[in-house]
Amino acid sequence: MTRHATDNAKALDAFLAAKFEVDAMLERLAALSADHFQTSPDEIHWGHVGTLNHYRAKLREITDSAFKEGEHGE
C-alpha cells in the first residue's frame, strides 16, 4: 500500500469516527427536544428561554458554516 493510500485510510477512519460522534450528539439533541428539553409548560421561566437561545445560537453557527449561510455565506 502506498503512503497516500495509508494516509487516506487514516483520514477516512478519523472522519467516520467524528461523523459517528456527531450522529450520536444529534440523536441525543433530538430526543431532548422531543421531551421539550425536560421541562413542562408550567415550569417554563426566562432561564429556560436563555438556555434554549444559547443552544440555538450554537447550532446556528454550525448550520451556517455547514450550509454556507449567514456570516459564512458567499
Secondary structure, 3 states (H helix, E strand, C coil): CCHHHHHHHHHHHHHHHHHHHHHHHHHHHHHHHHCHHHCCCCCCCHHHHHHHHHHHHHHHHHHHHHHCCHHHCC
